[in-house]
Amino acid sequence: MNRLIQMLEHAKHYGTAAGSEWYKMIRIHFHTGSVIVDQAIPIEKNPLAVTGFLRGKSKKLELPVSCYLIEHPMGKVLIDTGWDSKYATERSNYFLNSISRPVIKQDESVDCKLKQLGIAPSEIDYLFQPYGL
């Protein structure tokens, strides 16, 4: 965790320095498909609607599933994990699909994106999940 704080301080310092080109040292990558959910999840306050049960397509929203790999001179940080390849090939049961249905192509998964960049999961220095499970 201390190293992550050092990385953020490094970016903060060089980002405010006059004539700095710190942004050339940092690379940010990818997006991993989307998810179709009932609009009750992010918008409505109806707790039963969250299940999507007996709710038509007009009540569905497609939201992006983002995942970011930040490559910094001091390490690699993965922010969120996005969808992995199993969501492109396996489908959950009907009830779970009525709540949340993944929309992803095989090459959009986080594991495929890392492989395309030539990065093994073991090379990720930090994983940051921006929400609690």
Sequence and secondary structure as in RCSB ss.txt:
>XXXX:A:sequence
MNRLIQMLEHAKHYGTAAGSEWYKMIRIHFHTGSVIVDQAIPIEKNPLAVTGFLRGKSKKLELPVSCYLIEHPMG
KVLIDTGWDSKYATERSNYFLNSISRPVIKQDESVDCKLKQLGIAPSEIDYLFQPYGL
>XXXX:A:secstr
 HHHHHHHHHHHHHHHSTT  GGGG EEEEEEEEEEEETTTTT   TTGGG TT  GGGEEEEEEEEEEEEETTE
EEEES    THHHH    HHHHHHEEEE  GGGSHHHHHHHTT  GGG  EEE SS  
